[in-house]
């Protein structure tokens, strides 16, 4: 949900107030109470959550680079 929050803010920074939870509900498929709970939790633990999101993003990028390198090796050997 926090990834969706960052994505919505990046794509549509003008969305705020009650429009933001409504947009998050549409993007995530979660209900209003779930969105509200996640936002309150994030407000109280933002540093920890942001660190986890960054670590996940870095791991995803690293795995993508490794996969691309692997694909390059496979192409060279199969040609």
VMD Tcl script that draws the C-alpha trace (Angstrom):
set ca {
  {0.00 0.00 0.00}
  {2.86 2.36 0.78}
  {4.33 1.68 -2.65}
  {0.97 2.70 -4.12}
  {1.00 5.84 -1.97}
  {4.41 6.85 -3.32}
  {3.35 6.06 -6.88}
  {0.14 8.09 -6.62}
  {2.03 11.05 -5.14}
  {4.65 10.86 -7.89}
  {2.08 10.63 -10.70}
  {-0.52 13.03 -9.29}
  {1.00 15.33 -6.65}
  {-2.15 17.49 -6.72}
  {-4.22 14.71 -5.10}
  {-4.62 15.30 -1.38}
  {-7.17 15.26 1.41}
  {-10.03 12.80 0.97}
  {-9.13 12.33 -2.69}
  {-5.93 10.51 -1.72}
  {-7.55 7.62 0.20}
  {-10.16 7.29 -2.57}
  {-7.40 7.01 -5.19}
  {-5.52 4.49 -3.04}
  {-8.69 2.42 -2.68}
  {-9.05 2.33 -6.45}
  {-5.39 1.50 -7.09}
  {-5.02 -1.17 -4.40}
  {-8.50 -2.64 -4.16}
  {-8.41 -2.15 -0.39}
  {-11.30 -0.74 1.63}
  {-11.37 2.68 3.29}
  {-10.69 1.25 6.77}
  {-7.70 -0.74 5.49}
  {-6.29 2.35 3.77}
  {-6.85 4.44 6.89}
  {-5.17 1.84 9.11}
  {-2.18 1.61 6.76}
  {-1.81 5.39 6.61}
  {-1.97 5.71 10.41}
  {0.57 2.91 10.81}
  {2.87 4.54 8.26}
  {2.55 7.89 10.05}
  {3.79 6.26 13.27}
  {6.51 4.10 11.68}
  {7.49 6.02 8.55}
  {11.28 5.81 8.96}
  {11.21 2.02 9.42}
  {8.74 1.45 6.59}
  {10.59 3.76 4.19}
  {13.81 1.87 4.94}
  {12.10 -1.46 4.17}
  {10.63 -0.07 0.94}
  {14.07 1.22 -0.13}
  {15.69 -2.13 0.67}
  {13.00 -3.95 -1.33}
  {13.47 -1.60 -4.27}
  {17.26 -2.09 -4.19}
  {16.88 -5.87 -4.06}
  {14.46 -5.79 -6.98}
  {16.86 -3.68 -9.06}
  {19.77 -5.98 -8.17}
  {17.81 -9.09 -9.17}
  {16.76 -7.45 -12.44}
  {20.41 -6.67 -13.28}
  {21.43 -10.24 -12.47}
  {18.60 -11.65 -14.58}
  {19.59 -9.43 -17.51}
  {23.22 -10.55 -17.19}
  {22.10 -14.17 -17.10}
  {19.97 -13.66 -20.21}
  {22.97 -12.13 -21.98}
  {25.09 -15.14 -21.14}
  {22.40 -17.54 -22.32}
  {22.07 -15.74 -25.65}
  {25.80 -15.78 -26.30}
  {26.09 -19.48 -25.55}
  {23.07 -20.52 -27.56}
  {24.11 -18.63 -30.71}
}
mol new
graphics top color blue
foreach p $ca { graphics top sphere $p radius 0.5 }
foreach p [lrange $ca 0 end-1] q [lrange $ca 1 end] { graphics top cylinder $p $q radius 0.2 }
display resetview
